Amino acid sequence: MGLEGIGARVVRKEDKRFITGRGKYTDDIVLKDTTHGVFVRSPHAHAKILSIDTAAALAAPGVIAVLTGADLAGDRIGGLICGWMIHSRDGSPMKAGAHPAIAHDRVRHVGDQVALVIAETKAEARDAAELVEVEYETLPAVVDPAHAMDADAPQLHDVAPNNLIFDWVLGDEAATDAAFANAAHVVELDIINNRLSPNPMEPRSAIGYYDPSEEHYDLYTTSQNPHVARLVLSAFIGIAPEHKLRVVAPDVGGGFGAKIYIYPEETACLWASKRIGGRPVKWTSERAEAFLTDCHGRDHVTKAKLALAADGTFLALRSDTIANIGAYMSTFSSATPTYLHGTLLSGQYVIPAIFTNVKAVYTNTTPVDAYRGAGRPEATFIVERLVETAARQLGMDPAELRRKNFIRSFPYQTPVILTYDAGDFEGNLDKALAAVDYAGFAARKAEAKARGKLRGIGFSSYIEACGIAPSQAVGSLGSGVGLWESAEVRVNPVGSVEILTGSHSHGQGHETTFAQLVNERLGIGMENIQIVHGDTDKVQFGMGTYGSRSGAVGMSAIVKALDKVEAKAKKIAAHLMEASEADIVMEGGELKVAGTDKKLPFFQVALAAYTAHNLPAGMEPGLKEGAFYDPTNFTYPAGTYICEVEVDPDTGKVEIVQFVAVDDFGRIINPMIVEGQVHGGLAQGIGQALMEGVSYDPQSGQLLTGSYMDYCMPRADDVPSFKVDHVTTLCPGNPLGMKGCGEAGAIGSPPAVINAITDAIGNNNLSMPATPAKVWAAVHAA
């Protein structure tokens, strides 16, 4: 490890421009003759569109055009798609209803867009949007997934009777039922995994520009995967051929999954630019729009049970889930409650038989898709709440019940597809127990009781699957795209390096960690390394950033490209120094002949590659290499989280007095950045556990949590000073031994918090978010 290489706590390169206000986000981009778009959105959760009168809006100052869904349909622009095919247990394909970029016959959630007003300024567009008169015939709405399949529930899409999208199963139902029939103990829980609003700091934004002279489109957008956006907009929505469409995702201020997807506004802005003769159309979301239209996360209703032998050995697990997909299927919405969820129900444990059934349903709510963790938090919550409850019912220590059932031998084939490749689950637990001073908890509980407080402790031993792969495997499960990654290493004539990556950074620190890898390999200073991403005209096709894949998959592609660069550099160096290629070693920015004092600096070898005056016979000039990397398996980060709380029985207020997170992320490139990722994930997970939750009026379908006045986000004083530590087992499936770290905190923390509160109050019947009112009621019910 060098001062800037792998393992060093290098300060983030990109932060200088961010903290000085010099970042360049989509809304900062100003193109010549830009117009501004404002969407007219439905005030109803469910209604037929009878008529749209645009005359008054068209006559308003500055208005250029008012476009409707009928205009869009007339131009034969396709609707949005879901990119992962799921089949029901009977073999039938999922029932995906049409999702036009602008609704033209019916609206299906509050905020559904019905018209686009384009004007010279945003203020003029906003004023004119209020003049668009839409006549609706309101229809009954359903927002509760548990009632979406009721016989009298309103039907959202004709293609999906009873609002059922798919009825999916995984596992061996007969073996699971047999294990429950023979079990000494059965633990059962009803679980609601509350709906969340992602709330990235930067709202979504899009600028669509059509150049009539070139018949070419440019889209600037807040995207986590610009190449996939281009693919979908081209091949499925039909905006333009791929070579006539450029997608640029500049600086992106947070994503958390909400910016993976292709949204209606991107399609509409591109299409509208052509409709108005080639002027750019810019739209930037208001925060109120974000609450209404950014894809939400979670929203599962589950019945789960765990079968145990008399000695506490796990025998089987079963879960039956209704997953709310919202009004339309989003890009990856079908994968989240199925293959990103059901495959993790073994947790860290040997559970011989597992069976899960997921029914995905439409409701008159904002579409639901992957949000930080994407299916794995929901699975972890099921498993870890069941295990904690089992320990209490059996009178066993929750740490020791986990230890008794941990997987110890790897690789381990779970009953639900996945094969865990490496881990040290006991090591995580032991380090967490020591850090939290578990032996001293009883004394702390007694001291808290003397002060009139209820003290509790809760565990969560999570595992997740990151870097989804290989492509052949996910293709067989229904994925519409491959999940490899690409990279290109360009060494310039003076030895500086540009890394072009198909990954995308929206706050994770890639410009630093990717450069650290190059520094480690080539020995050049960080100031001489540039990371390029987010522009489909600059970077070869890549799959973007989500699912904690950028390190294990994206950096592995860079490693493969660096291997090729190093091999060529060694050939050139051997030729120049008249040595055997086998004797060339690369250290500290120099290529050396082993056992001698002969050496050449890397920049000199790079210059020789481009001057091409003295290269080995038959060698092409230049020093630039590309690579694609398709992993052989997922990576499996895992850890143990322990939360300790105090509850005020008079108010229901919960204070987290201690939180320990011990994670196994494999090889860590930059510990400071990894710890920051964990801290951010923990804050979001604690937010879900204690205060966050999207709520709709059950009759009208109106969003009740449409602003920060109603949707409670965690603040600094809501979270403790975390104790973060690591256990390291290297991932055997990629050249760096890396696992993912970006989602762990949000996956492992909610069950730890709820387990701690329920331990404190002596009442296991508590749902998220555990607000003071809920906790107070649970205390007094107990």
N, C-alpha and C positions, 0 to 999 in steps of 0.2 A: 504494500500500500504506500503510495506517495502522498505528498501534501494535498494533492488535488484528485487522486485516483480513487479506486473502489474502496469504500469504507471510510472515506474522509468526510468530515462535517463541513463541506464547502457551502458558503453562503450563496443563495440562489442568484444566478446571473441576471435573470429577468426582472428581479424585484426593483432594480434601480429605476427602470422606466415605469413600473407600476406605482411605486410609492411616490414618485415625483409627478404623477399625472400625465405621463407621456405614452401610456399604452394606447394602442390603436384598435378600437372596437368597431363593430359594424356601424353603429350609429355615428361614429366619428368620421366615417367616410363620406365625402361630399363629391359627387360626380357633377359634371357640367349639365345644366338644365334639369336638375333633379326635381321631381314632383313628389308629393307626399300623399300616402294612402291612409285612410281610416275606414275600418270595417263597421258596417251596421250589423249589430248582433242581436240575436233573438232574446227577448225578455221572458220567453216561455220555455219550459223544459220539454214540452212536446206539443207540436201544433202543425196544422197544415198551412202552407203559404197560399192564400187565396189571390192576392194581388200585391204588386209593388209599384207605387207611384213615385217616380224620380224627378218629375217636372220641376218642383220647387227647388230641389237640390241642384239640378243642372243650371238653374237660373241664378244661383247664389254666386257672390263674388269669388273669383279665382278658380272656380270649379272647371275642370277639364273633361271629366267623364264620371259617370256613375254606372258601374258594371254589376250585373246580377248573375245569378246562377243559370238563368236561361241563356245569357250571352255565352257563358262558359260552355254549356252543353252544346250550343250551336256551333262553337268552334271545335267541338269533338275533343276537348281536353279530358283525359281520363281522371278517374278518382284515385284517392290514396289507397295503398295496399298494406296488407300484413305480410311480412316476409318469412314467416315460419309456419309451415303447414302441420297442423295437428289433426290426427284422426281419432274418432271416438272408438269406444270399445267394440262397437259393431263393425268397424272398418270404414265407416263413412267419413268423408272429409269435413272439416270445420265449416260452419255456416257464416261466411263473411259477407255482411251487408255492404251495399255501396256507400262510399264516403266521398262525395264530391267536395272540391275545394271551396265552393260556394253553394250552399243549399238552394235548391230550386223548386222542390215540391213539399218538403217537410223538414222541420227542425226537430232535433232529438235531444238537445240539452241547452240549458241557459248559456248563452254565449256563442252558440252556433252562428256562423257568419252567413248573412243573407244578401249583402251587397258590399261593394267596395267603392268608396268615394275618393276620387283623385283630384287634388287641387294644387295650386302653386305653393301654398304653405300648409303646415300641419294644422294651424289654427283655423284656416279657411275650410280645410277638409273636415275638421271636427264639427265646425258650425253647420256645414252643409249636411253632414251625416244625420244630424238631428231633424232635418227637413224631409228625409226619406220616409214616406208613409207606407207601412206594411200592414196589410189586413191579414189577420190570422184567424184560424178556427182552432181554438185550444182543445187539446186532447188530454185524457188522463195520463198521469205520469207514474212511474215506479222508480224508486231510488234505492230501496233496500234489496240487496242481492238475495236475501233469504226468501223474499216474496216475488222475485222476478219470474219464477216459473209457475206461480199460482194460476189456476184456471181463469180467474177474472183479471189477471194482470194485463195492462195494455201491451200490445204487440209493437216492437220497435222496427223490426225488419221482416218482411214477408218470407225471406229465405230461411229464417230461423224460428220455427214454431216454438211457442212457449218461451221465447227469448233464449233458448239453449243454443250455445255456439258449438260446444263439444262436451262429450261425456267421456273423459280420459281416465285410463287406469294404468297402474304400474305395480309390478310385484306379483307374488303368488298368493292369490286369495284363499285357495283351499288350505295351503300350509299355514297361513296366518290364522284362519278360523280354527284349525286343529290345535294350534298352539294356545289360543285363548281358551279353548274348551278344556285343556288340561292344565291351565295355569293355577297356581296357588293364590295369586293376587292379581287383580285387574284394577288399574287406575284409569279413570275417565275424566276428561275435561271438555268443556265447551269454550272455544277460543274465538275471539274476534281480533283480527289484526287490523288496526284502525287505518283508515285512508289518510294519506299524507300529501301535502303540497310541497314540491321540491324547493321552490324559492331560491334559485341561484341569484347571486347579487346582481348580475347583468340580466335584464329582461331580454327576451328573444327579439331579434330584429332581422329584417331582410331588405336587400336592395336588388331589384330585378332590372336588368338593362338589356334591351334588344338593339343591336346595331344593324340597321337595314342594309348598309353597304356590304357587310360581310355575311348577313343572315346568321349572325352569331349572338348567343346570349351569355351574359355574365350574371352570376348570382353571388352576392356577398351575404353571408348568413352566419348566425351563431350556431355552428354545428360541431358535433364531436366526431363526425365522419364524413367529410365533404365528398370523398369519392363515391361512397354508397348513396349519398344524396343525389349526385350526378347520375348514377346508374338508374335509380328509381325514377327520377324526373324524366330521364330519357326513355328508358326501355318500357316503363309501365304507364307513366302518366302521359308521355308523348309530347313533351314540350319541344324537344329538338334532338337530333342525333348526338351521341356523346361527343364527337369531335367538334360540334357546334355549340357546346355548352361548357363553360368554365365555372367551377364553384370554388369560392374562396372563403375560408373561415379564418379571419384574422385573430387577434387576441380575443379570447372568450372568457368572460368573467364568471366561471363556475358552470357546471353542467349537472352533475349528480345523476346522470341518465336522462334528464328531461330534454337534453339537446342532442340525443342520438337520432331522434325520429325525423321523418319528413312531415312537415306540418302544412296545413292548407295555405297559410299566408305566403309561403315560399313559391308555391305553384301560382297563386293569384298574382303576385308581384311580377313574376317573369312574363306570364301571359298578358297582363295588363300593359306592360311596357310596349309590347308589339301592337296592342290594340290602339294605343295613343300615338303611334307613329315613331316609336324608338326613343322616347325620353325615359330616363330612369325613374322607377317608382320605389320609394322608400317607405317602409312601415316599421315602426318600433312600438313594441307592446307597452301599454300602460300597466302598472302593477295590478290594477283591478282586472285587466284582461288576462294577465298571467294566472291569477287565481282561477279564472273561468276556463282557460283554454290550454295551459301547459299540462301535459299529461301528469296525472296523479300516480301515486304508488300505493302498494299493499291492497287493502280492502278485501280480506278473506274472512269467511265465516266457516269455522271448522269444528267438527266433532272428532276427538282423538282419544285413543286409549293405548295403554301399555300393559303387556302381560309379563308377569314375573314368576319365577319359581319361589319356593319357600325361603331360600337363602338369599333372595334378591337378584338372582341372575336374570337378565333380560331374555325373554323368549320371543316376543313378537310386538310389533307396533302396527296400528291401523289408523288412518286418518281419512275423513270424508270432508271435502272442502267445496264450498261454493265460492268461486272467484269472480268478483265484479270486474268486467271489462269496460264498463261505461257504455256510451252511446254508439261508439264505433271501435273497430279493431285498429289499434295503432301498429307501428312497424314491427315490434317484437312482443306485442302483448300476449300472443298465444304461448310463447316459450316460457314466460316468467312464472306462471303458476304450474307449469308442467315439468319440463326437463331442467329448469333452473331451481326447482323447488322439490319435486318428488324424489329426485335422485340424491338429495342430501338428508333424507329422513333417517339414515342410519346414524347420523351424528358421528361422534368419536367412538361408538360402541359396537360391540359384537351383538347384533340383533339378528338371529337366524332367519326370521320371517318378517317381511314387511309388505303391506299392501296399502295403496292409496288410490282414492278416486277423486277426481277434480271435475266439477261441473262449472264451466265458464258461461256467464250469462251477460246479456245486454241489460243496461238500465239507462234511465234518462239523466245521466251524469257525465261529467267530463271523462274522456277516455283514460284508461289506466294502463300503464306500461311499466317498464323497468325503472326503478328508483334505487339509489345507492344500496347495493346488496342484491336486489332483483331476484326475489324468490328464496334466496338463502336466509334472509332474516325471518321470513315466515316459517321456513322449515325449522330453523334453530329455535324459534320461540315455541313451537309445538314440542320438540324433543326435550328442551331444557325445562320447560314448565312441567312436563310429565315426569321427568327424572326427579326434580325437586319435590314434587307432590308425592311421588312414590317413597322417597326417603322419609318424609314426614309420616306417611301412613304406616310404614314398616318400622318406624322408630329407629332408623339408621342415620348415621352421619351422612349428609349429602355429598361431602367430599369422598368419603370411603365407598359409597354406593357407585359413584362415578368410577373410582379407581378399580373397583371390582369388575366392572364391565368394559373397561377400556380395551381397544384394539392394541395389541402389543407386537404383532408380527406383520411385517410388510414385505412385498405388496399384499394388500388385503382386498378381496373381491366382496363388495357389498351385495345384498340381494336386490339393489335398485340401480343396476347398470355400472356404477362407477367403481374403479379400482384405485384405491388409495396407494400412492407409491412410497411415501416416507412420512415419518412423524415421530414425535416423542411426547405423547399426551400426558404421561405421568410426569415428565420433566416440566411441562407447562404448569400442571397442577401444583407440584411441589414448590416451584419458585413463587407462584402466586400465594400459596398458603404462608410461606415465610414472609413475603412482603407485606401481607395484611395483618400479620401477627395473629393468626387464627387461634392459637392457644390462649391468647389473652382476651378473646372476645367475651367470654362469660363475665369476666370482671368488668369490662366496659359496659355490658348490658345492665349489670347490677347498678353501676354508678349512674347510668342514664335513668334507670327506674327511680332512683333516689331523687332525681331532679324532675320527676313527673313525665319523662319522655319514654317512648317505646323504641327500643333499638333492635334492628334485625340485620341479618347477613344473608346474601343470596349469591348463588354461583351460576355460571354459564360456561360450559365447555363447548365451544363452537368449532365447526369445520366448514369450510366453503370450497367451492370449485371455481377456479379462475382461469383465464386464458383459454377459453372454450376451444376445444380442438380434439382430434385432428379434423380437417375439413371433410374427409371421407366419412367419418363417424357422424358428425353433426348433419351432414347431408342425408345420411340414412335415417336420421331422426326428424327430418322435415325442414331443416334450414335452407333458405333460398340462396345463401351466399356461402363462400368459403370463409374460414376464419384464420387464415394465415396472415402474415405481415410482410411488408417489403421494406427495403432500405437501399440507399445508394451512398457510397463514400467517394467523394470527389477530393482528391489531393491536388491542390493548386501548385504551379511551378515553383513557388517560393516555400512550399511546405505547409501552408495553412490548409485547413480541412473544412469542407462543408458536408454535413450529414443530412441527407434528404430522407425523411421517414414518413411512412404511411400512417404512423400513429399521430395523434393530435393532443396538444396540451391545452387544458382549460383550467390551469391552476396547480397542476401536480408537480411542476418543477422540471419538466423534461429537458429544457435548455441547459440545465445544470447537470442532472444525472446522466443524460446521454453523453454530454461532453466529458464527464468524469471517466466514462468507459473508454472513450477515445484517448484521453490523457493516459490512462493506464496502459493501453495497448501500444500507442505510438510515441508516448513520452513528450508530447508537445503541450505547451501551455494552454490553459483554458481560454485565454484571450485570442488564441489563434484557431478556435473551433467555433463554427456556426451551425446551429441546428435549424433546418428548414422544414416546414410542414404546413399543411392547411391550404394548399393551392393546387388544384388538379392540373393546372398548366405547367407547374414546376416539378411536381413530385409524381413519380409513377404510381399506378393504382395501389391503394392501400385500404385497410379495413377500419382505421380509426381507433378511437380510445373509448373503452367501456369494459366492464367486467374485470377490472384490474389486470389488463392484458399487456399494457405498454412495456413493462419490464420483461416479463417472461417471454413474450412473443415479439414485441417491437424491438427490444434491445438484442434479442437473439438473432434477428435478421441483420442488425448492425454488426454483430459478432461475425456472422458468416461473410458479410461483405469485407470486413476488416481482415479476415483470414486470407481472402483473395488478394487484398492490397499488400499485406505483409509478404505473401508468397512471391508476388512480383517484385516487390522492393528487394527481397533477398536475392533474387536472380540477378537484378541489376547490380547490387552491391558486390556480389561474388564476382561478377564479370569485371567490374571496375577495379577491384582489389586483387584480381587474379587468384581467387581462392575457390575452394569447393563450396557449392551452395549448402551442403550439409553442415559446414562449419560456421555458417553465418548465424549470429544471434542478435536479437533486437532488445536493447536495454537503454533506458534513460534517454530516449530520443536519438540513439545512435545505432548503427548497424556495425557489428564487430566480427572480426575473425577470431573464433574461440582459441584461446591459448597463445595469442599474439597481441601486439600493441596496434595492429592495423584496425582502423575504424573510420567510418564516414558518418557525419550528421545526417539525420533523416531528410532535412531540407535539401541537402546536396544530392541525395539520391533522387528526390522528387524532381529537382531541376534537370538532372541527367535524363529522366524519363521523358521530359518535354523538349529539351534541346535535341534529343535523339541522335547526338553526334557519335555516341559510343555505347550502343545497346547490343545485347546478345543477338546472334544471328536469328532472323525470323521474328523477333519480338516487335509487337506494335508499340508505337510511342504512347505516352500518357500514363496516368496512374489514377484510374477511376474504375470502380467495380460496384456491381449491384448484386442483390440476393433476395430471395424469397424464403421465408421460414414458416413451415407448417409443423406445429408441435406434435409429438406422438401421444400426448395425454394432457389432460387438465393439470394445473398445479393445485395443491391442497394446503393453503394456509390454515392454521389451526391455533387455538389458544384457550386459555382459561381466564375469565374475568370474575372478579369478586367485588361486590358492591356492599357497602355497609351504610345503613341509613339510621336516622332518628326521626320519629314521627311524633308530632305534637297531637295528643289525642283530643285536645279541646278545639283545634282548628283544622286538623287533617293535613297540615303542612308537612311536607317531606323535605328533609335536609340530607343530602348525600355527604356523609362525613369522611368517607374514604372510598376510593375506587382504584383497584389494581387491575392492570391489563398486561398479561404476559402472552405474547404472540410468537409464532414460528413462521417467519416470512422467508426462510431460506437465506441465501446470501443477500446482504443489505448493501446497496450502493452508497447511500448517504443517510446515516442514522438520523440526522436532524430532520430531513424531509420526511422520512418514514414516521418519526414520532409526531410530526405535524399532521400527517395523514390520519394517524390513529386518533389524535386529539379531535380532529374535525369529525371523524366518524362517530366517536363517542358522544360528542355534543349532539349530533343528529339522532343517535339512538336513544340518548337520555331524553331528548325532546319528544320523541315518539312515546316513550314510556310515561312521561310525566305531564305533558301539556299539549302536544300537537295533535290535531285531528280535524279533518274536513267533515263538515256537517251540512246536510241538506234538509229542507223542510219535507217531511214524508208525504205530504199531499201535493203541494205545488211544484216540488222539485227545485225550489229556489235555493241557491247557495247561501248558507247562513254564515259562512266563515270566509267572506270575500275580501277581507282586508286584514292588516296587522292589528286592527282594533279587536278583531274577532278570532283570528288565527294566532295562537300564542306560540312564539318562537323562543327558544332558550336564550337567555342573556348570560353575561359573564358570571353573575352571582348565582345563577341556577346550576352551574357545574362546578365540581371541586377541582383541586389541583390533582391531576391524575398521576398515579405511579405507573410508569410504563417500563417494561423490560422484555427481553427476548430469549427464546431458546432457538437454536439453529440446527435444523436438519436440511441438508441440501436437496433440492429437487433434482432427481436423476433424469428428468425429461427435457432439460434444456441446457445449453452449454455454460450458462452462468450459475446454475443451481438456484435460480430465483423463484419465488412464489409471488403472489399479489399482496398488496397491503392497503389499497385504497378504500376497501369496503368493510374491512374487518370490524372496525369500531361500531359501525351501524348494525352489524349482524349480531355481535355477541352481547351488546349492552342491554337491549330491552328486557330479555328474560332475567338478567342479573338484577336489574333494578326492581322488577315486579316480584321476583323471588325474595328479595330483601325486604320489601314493604310487607308482603304477606307474612313473612316470618315475624316481622315486628308486631303486626297487629293481630296475629292469630286467626286470620280469616283468609282463606285461599281464594275466595270468590271476589276477584278484583280485575277489572278490565282496563286496557289502555285507552286513552291517557288517564293515568292515575292522578286526577286533579284533587286538590284539597277537599272539594265537596264529596267526591267519590270515596276518598280515603276516610274522611270523617264518618260517612254513612257505614262503611265497612267496619270501622272500629266499633261503632255502636251496635251494629248488627251482631258482631262477634260477642 
